[in-house]
Amino acid sequence: MKTTHAAFARALPILAVLTLAGCSQLESPVAPQRMVIAALAPASANLVTRPWEGSCTGTGIRRADNITLDITGDCHLSHLGLTTTVGVETLGRPLRAVHTFTTANGDLLYTTTVGQATLKPDFSGVMFSNIETVVGGTGRFANASGTATRIGQSNFSDGSGTWEIKGTLTYAASDR
């Protein structure tokens, strides 16, 4: 029994590396997947968790496929400041999206979003409620993680929308 247990203990680090290697994904030009890098951040990275909240305004332009929206917007968010955002949303149940937030100094924050949209009572647009999940970034957000709710509405007439983000953002204190 000791031999089997010792062999398993020696094989465990190899299994962990193979498992992480199998989880890698191709990078997207909108939101490169950095989840493995964030998971491998050293425990001594001195992580801090801060509020991540604020508001955004933007527009959504529907692609020819009628289920994909190209989103652009401007936000004022705590711990990011004034930012621009670009994203691609796929309509359906659930609504799915990837977003990139660009801060004034050029740092990027990548997120994925899952949620739902419902028709407004007057049929003028939609109301949406989503969960935004941070999957990394660049600069001070290179190993960032966090989640937030994204609640807002959009108008069919001009594609405009407004939304609020409220949650937490975790990143290395040395990267502030």
ZIMOSUL-V603034 format. One record per backbone hydrogen bond with DSSP energy under -0.5 kcal/mol. NH is the residue of the N-H (numbers start at 1). CO is the residue of the C=O. If there is no record, write none. Layout:
NH/CO  NH/CO
This chain:
5/1  6/2  7/3  8/4  9/5  10/6  11/7  12/8  13/9  15/11  16/12  17/13  18/14  19/15  20/16  21/17  22/18  23/19  23/20  24/21  34/32  34/135  38/34  39/35  40/36  41/38  45/42  48/171  50/169  52/167  54/165  55/76  56/163  57/74  58/161  59/72  60/159  61/70  62/60  63/68  66/63  69/89  70/61  71/69  71/87  72/59  73/85  74/57  75/83  76/55  77/81  78/53  80/77  81/77  83/75  84/102  85/73  86/100  87/71  88/98  89/69  90/96  91/67  91/89  94/92  94/115  95/115  96/90  97/113  98/88  99/111  100/86  101/109  102/84  103/101  103/107  104/80  104/82  106/103  109/101  110/136  111/99  112/133  113/97  114/131  115/95  116/129  118/127  120/125  123/120  126/154  127/118  128/152  129/116  130/150  131/114  132/130  132/148  133/112  134/146  135/110  137/142  138/108  141/138  142/139  144/141  145/170  146/134  147/168  148/132  149/166  150/130  151/164  152/128  153/162  154/126  155/160  156/124  157/124  159/155  161/58  162/153  163/56  164/151  165/54  166/149  167/52  168/147  169/50  170/145  171/48  173/46  174/45  175/172  176/173
